[in-house]
């Protein structure tokens, strides 16, 4: 059974798919008890169960544990290692909007010569693979530096991302 660490956000999205109806329980801490997606905001660690019923009446049951504690396995605040800004709606932008609520953020991206090509202090903003003048940046490897604060504490990430055209 998976565990989702929720300390990074005030709530965590739980998702199920492939059925006609869904029943989530217990109701405490959930935005609703039906539908394929519900938001969980438990006050303490909690197991949630979903019963999914198909159009043929068959049911499937699954559970997930939502943790309110900081967890180092799996690591929080993951960063993609590649993106493809080709306007297909999939991986078109390199960013960290899934990290949840951040109280402070400095997110910068540099080309191979150390020139900054993107900078933001808003986690909802992502790099679309273009220079500030609107020209497309070439395929290649770019470095990033992230310095932020969240409900889980300080976050520092440095690494590289591959822009694929």
N, C-alpha and C positions, 0 to 999 in steps of 0.2 A: 504494500500500500504506500502511495506517495505521501510525502510531507511537504507542505508549503510553508515557508517562513514568511510571516506577515508583519514583522517588525518594521520593514521598510515603508509600509503604507498603513493608512488607517483601515483599509479593507483589501481583500483579495478576491479576485474573480475566480469562481469555480465554474467549470464548463463540462457538459456532457453532450453527446451527440448520437445520432442514429436511431432515435426513438420518436414516438408520437407524443408521449407525455412523460413528465418527470415529477418526482416527489422527493424533495430534499428534507432531511431531518438530522438533528433536532432543529427547531425553528429559531432558537436563541442565537442571536448574532447574525442571522441571515436577512437579506433584503426582501426575500420572498421564499416560498417553499415549492414553487412550481416554475417550470421553464428550463430550457437547456443551460442558461447562464444565471447565476445568482452571485451576489456579493456577500462575502463572509467577513464579519468584524467581531470576532469573539473577544471577550475580556481576558480569557485565559486559553491555553491550548485546548483544542476541542477536535473530536472526530466528527465528520459529517458523512452521511450516507445518502446516496441517491438511488431511487428505484425508478428505472426507465422501462416504460411499457411500449411495445411496438404495435403496429396496426393489426397484427395477428393475435394480440392479447398476450404474447410472451413477455416475460419480464427479465430484466438483468439488474443486478445490484452491484454497486461499487462504493468504496469509501475513500476518504482523504482526510489526513490530519492537518489542521491548520495550527501552526506554531506561532506564538507571540514572542518567542525567545530568539535571540540572535543565534544563527546556526552557521557553522563553517563548512558543513557538508550537506548538500552541495553548496558551493560558494554563492553568496549573494552578489548582486550587482555584476552580472555577466555582461560582457561586451562582445558583439559579433566580430568575426575576423575577416569578413568580406561583405561587399554589397555591390549591387548591379543597378545603377541609376539609368534604367532604360525605359522608364514610364510604363512598365507592365503591371504596376501595383504591388509587386513583390520585391522586398529588399531594395527599394529605390532610394532609401535615405539611411545614412549612418547616424545613429543617435542612441539616447538612453531614456526615452520617454517611459519605458516599462519599469524604470527604477522606482517609481512612486514619488511621494512628496519629499523634496529636498529643501532644506532651509538655506543652503548656500551651495553655489555651483560655479566652477570655472572649468569649462570644457573647451579644449583647443586641439586643432588638427594642423599638422605641419607636413610640407612636402619633403622630398629627400634632401633638399638643400637647407632645410631648417626654416623656410619661409612659412609663416602662419597663413593657412588658407581658409580657416574657419574658426570662429570663436563665439561662444554663447554663455549666458548665465541662466538660461531658461531650458529646463529639461525637455520641454515640448518642442524645442527647435532641434532640427537635425541637419546634417550636411548632405546636400543633394548632389555632391560630386562636381560642383561648379566653383570657379573662382568668384571673388566679389564683383568682378566686372561682367559676370554672366557667362563667360566662356567655360566650356566643359574642361575639367581637369583631365589629363591623360590617364589611361590605365596605369596602375602601378601600386606601390606600397607607400602608405602614408603613416606617420606616427601620430599618436594622440596622447594627451595628458588630461586627466580628470582629477579635480580636487573638489570634494563636496562634503556636506554634512547631512545626515538624515536622522530619523528616529533610532536607527541602529548605531549611530556614532559617525566618526570620520571615515571618509572613503577616499582612497588614492589609487588610481589606476593609470598605468602607462603601458603602451603597447603599440602594435601596428595593425592596420586594417588594409585589406587589398581592395582597390577600386577596380572592378571588372566591367569593361564596356563591350 
